């Protein structure tokens, strides 16, 4: 009986160690990608399971020693993300202040004044919802495009954050990022989370035009929605970030005060050139569907969708957030855009998260969620004053 328990303990420790390894090692298949998100953004909870397993009283045998070693290794790996987040959080206020000198000190509560709160990691507060209303902002034949309006707290017209969801341009949900949307609405911003036309049925620039339609709709209904039509900020994740960047830089619209892009591809030529048919996302197929073919067939679409080619000295201030070990969108996409923004003199901040993978903000109160929320709130104060 003791041997069965020892084997079970060893097997459990090995499985936990394997899962925890994805906190530092890239996943080989899309099926394991959620494990990487859990290991990196929930590891500060999960480390307790192997830790308890390691210190359970057992006989001093070889198999139990191996079990203890694997369990302790799993605990360390699970904790590695939050440990690596500490220096990022420490540097972030200064980094943001240098990039956006007009930004005010972070308006967080007295109990939570920093980019990374230990209390929120282990005792996450409930996000208090605000009223959410659904509107149809555009119609294309039988297809209606909707937006979710998160009503802001306050009586005066508010800056409006237009949130553009991810999903590889072929799917995705307008409810993506709801905790952040509710949080921003409570901070005094209106948030409009928008749908857009999807590939492969619709290729670029249909998605750009949908964002323009959403902006026009919000302007027309500004009084009804409590929105300031002179203060828009585009926010997008992954595919939505690519759309946000391309619209923000290509529109030459002074009412677009800023752009926020989470883990987004900034150069569609680069995305096509370095995509492999066997990568876990099948990026080559996604890019072709979205652009309407190869660069030789649809060069104008590739150019118009690449914010790195559109960026200039008049581009709006930009906040880039990307995990260094992103398996789905290469970290160099944001790195290269940051260099381009440096060269043209566009105010920007690139928040690099060394532990993080794609969709790191899935856990709103995890290391990536907290740090990105702090950065977004500080950026919004700077560009909407």
Secondary structure as UniProt FT lines:
FT   HELIX           2..21
FT   TURN            22..24
FT   HELIX           30..32
FT   HELIX           33..41
FT   HELIX           43..54
FT   HELIX           62..99
FT   TURN            101..102
FT   TURN            110..111
FT   HELIX           118..122
FT   STRAND          132..140
FT   TURN            141..142
FT   STRAND          143..150
FT   STRAND          158..164
FT   TURN            168..170
FT   TURN            174..177
FT   HELIX           178..186
FT   TURN            187..188
FT   STRAND          190..194
FT   TURN            199..201
FT   TURN            204..205
FT   HELIX           206..220
FT   HELIX           222..225
FT   STRAND          227..237
FT   HELIX           239..250
FT   TURN            254..255
FT   STRAND          256..262
FT   HELIX           268..273
FT   TURN            277..278
FT   TURN            280..281
FT   HELIX           283..291
FT   TURN            295..297
FT   HELIX           299..304
FT   HELIX           307..310
FT   TURN            313..314
FT   STRAND          317..323
FT   TURN            324..325
FT   HELIX           332..344
FT   STRAND          348..353
FT   TURN            354..355
FT   TURN            358..359
FT   HELIX           360..362
FT   TURN            364..365
FT   HELIX           367..383
//
